[in-house]
Amino acid sequence: MVCNELGMRDLVGLASHPVVGASRESFAMNPVIRKLGASERHCFFWAVHSSAELDLLIEDGTQLLGFEFKRTLSPN
């Protein structure tokens, strides 16, 4: 697993590592893609210069589905 190879051997190592956010985003994103049955060619990262972004944008026929994944201790 990537976490072990990057030296994240316990919760303290995981929480303090600089890639923990991206790692958890991927971990959460994959089940969403599978559940929706989206193909790789219909999945995108979307961002604009004003810093707005979506971690996952799925093109599903005529509709677009946007998802933002965050690692936080205080979700809102």
MILUMDREN-768446 format. One record per residue: residue number from 0; residue in three letters; chain; y, z, x of N, C-alpha, C in turn. Coordinates in steps of 0.05 Angstrom, whole numbers. Layout:
R  nr rest kette    nyy    nzz    nxx   cayy   cazz   caxx    cyy    czz    cxx
R NUM  ALA     A      Y      Z      X      Y      Z      X      Y      Z      X
...
This chain:
R  nr rest kette    nyy    nzz    nxx   cayy   cazz   caxx    cyy    czz    cxx
R   0  MET     A    -24      0     17      0      0      0     25      0     18
R   1  VAL     A     45    -13      8     70    -16     24     83     11     30
R   2  CYS     A     82     30     12     94     56     17     82     70     42
R   3  ASN     A     56     69     44     42     81     67     50     67     93
R   4  GLU     A     51     40     92     58     25    116     87     30    126
R   5  LEU     A    104     37    107    132     43    114    137     72    121
R   6  GLY     A    115     88    122    117    116    130    123    135    108
R   7  MET     A    121    126     83    126    143     60    100    157     52
R   8  ARG     A     93    179     66     67    192     62     67    214     42
R   9  ASP     A     91    223     34     92    245     14    117    240     -3
R  10  LEU     A    122    257    -23    145    254    -41    172    256    -26
R  11  VAL     A    173    273     -6    198    275      9    204    249     25
R  12  GLY     A    183    239     38    186    214     52    193    191     34
R  13  LEU     A    181    190     10    186    169     -9    215    171    -19
R  14  ALA     A    223    195    -27    250    198    -39    273    192    -20
R  15  SER     A    268    196      6    289    193     25    289    165     39
R  16  HIS     A    269    149     33    267    123     46    287    103     34
R  17  PRO     A    300     86     50    320     67     39    309     46     20
R  18  VAL     A    283     40     21    273     19      3    260     30    -23
R  19  VAL     A    263     56    -27    249     68    -51    259     56    -77
R  20  GLY     A    284     50    -79    294     38   -104    282     10   -110
R  21  ALA     A    282     -7    -90    270    -34    -93    240    -32    -97
R  22  SER     A    227    -14    -84    198    -10    -88    192     -2   -116
R  23  ARG     A    207     17   -127    202     26   -154    209      5   -175
R  24  GLU     A    230    -11   -169    237    -33   -187    214    -53   -190
R  25  SER     A    202    -60   -167    180    -79   -168    156    -66   -183
R  26  PHE     A    152    -41   -178    130    -26   -191    133    -27   -222
R  27  ALA     A    158    -24   -231    163    -24   -260    164    -52   -272
R  28  MET     A    173    -71   -256    177    -99   -265    151   -113   -270
R  29  ASN     A    131   -109   -253    106   -124   -256     92   -120   -283
R  30  PRO     A     90    -96   -293     77    -93   -319     93   -106   -342
R  31  VAL     A    119   -107   -340    136   -120   -360    129   -150   -360
R  32  ILE     A    128   -162   -337    122   -190   -335     94   -196   -346
R  33  ARG     A     75   -179   -339     47   -183   -349     46   -180   -379
R  34  LYS     A     59   -159   -390     58   -154   -419     70   -177   -435
R  35  LEU     A     92   -189   -424    104   -211   -438     91   -238   -433
R  36  GLY     A     72   -238   -414     57   -262   -407     75   -283   -395
R  37  ALA     A     96   -275   -380    115   -293   -368    103   -305   -343
R  38  SER     A    107   -331   -339     98   -344   -315    120   -340   -293
R  39  GLU     A    111   -343   -268    130   -339   -246    153   -358   -247
R  40  ARG     A    149   -382   -256    171   -402   -257    192   -396   -278
R  41  HIS     A    187   -376   -296    206   -368   -316    219   -341   -311
R  42  CYS     A    214   -330   -287    225   -303   -280    245   -306   -257
R  43  PHE     A    269   -294   -261    291   -297   -243    305   -270   -238
R  44  PHE     A    319   -269   -215    339   -248   -210    366   -262   -217
R  45  TRP     A    383   -247   -230    409   -259   -238    432   -241   -229
R  46  ALA     A    452   -253   -217    476   -238   -209    500   -256   -209
R  47  VAL     A    524   -243   -212    549   -258   -210    566   -244   -188
R  48  HIS     A    587   -257   -179    604   -246   -158    617   -220   -166
R  49  SER     A    621   -215   -192    634   -190   -200    615   -166   -199
R  50  SER     A    592   -169   -187    571   -149   -183    553   -143   -207
R  51  ALA     A    557   -156   -229    538   -153   -251    512   -166   -243
R  52  GLU     A    490   -154   -251    464   -165   -244    442   -156   -263
R  53  LEU     A    421   -172   -263    396   -165   -277    374   -167   -257
R  54  ASP     A    357   -146   -256    334   -147   -237    314   -168   -246
R  55  LEU     A    312   -172   -272    293   -191   -282    305   -206   -306
R  56  LEU     A    305   -232   -305    314   -249   -327    291   -267   -332
R  57  ILE     A    280   -266   -357    258   -282   -365    268   -303   -385
R  58  GLU     A    262   -328   -378    269   -350   -396    244   -354   -414
R  59  ASP     A    247   -349   -440    225   -351   -459    231   -371   -480
R  60  GLY     A    226   -396   -475    233   -417   -494    263   -419   -497
R  61  THR     A    273   -413   -520    302   -415   -525    317   -389   -521
R  62  GLN     A    303   -367   -515    316   -342   -511    314   -332   -482
R  63  LEU     A    333   -315   -475    333   -303   -448    330   -273   -452
R  64  LEU     A    312   -261   -437    307   -232   -438    316   -220   -411
R  65  GLY     A    334   -201   -412    344   -188   -388    335   -160   -385
R  66  PHE     A    328   -152   -360    319   -124   -355    332   -114   -329
R  67  GLU     A    340    -90   -330    352    -76   -306    335    -51   -302
R  68  PHE     A    325    -48   -278    308    -25   -271    323     -7   -252
R  69  LYS     A    323     19   -257    337     38   -240    319     62   -235
R  70  ARG     A    321     73   -211    308     97   -204    329    119   -204
R  71  THR     A    326    138   -222    345    160   -225    332    185   -236
R  72  LEU     A    344    207   -229    334    233   -240    348    239   -266
R  73  SER     A    370    225   -273    385    230   -298    390    204   -313
R  74  PRO     A    370    193   -326    374    168   -340    393    171   -364
R  75  ASN     A    406    149   -371    424    150   -394    421    124   -410
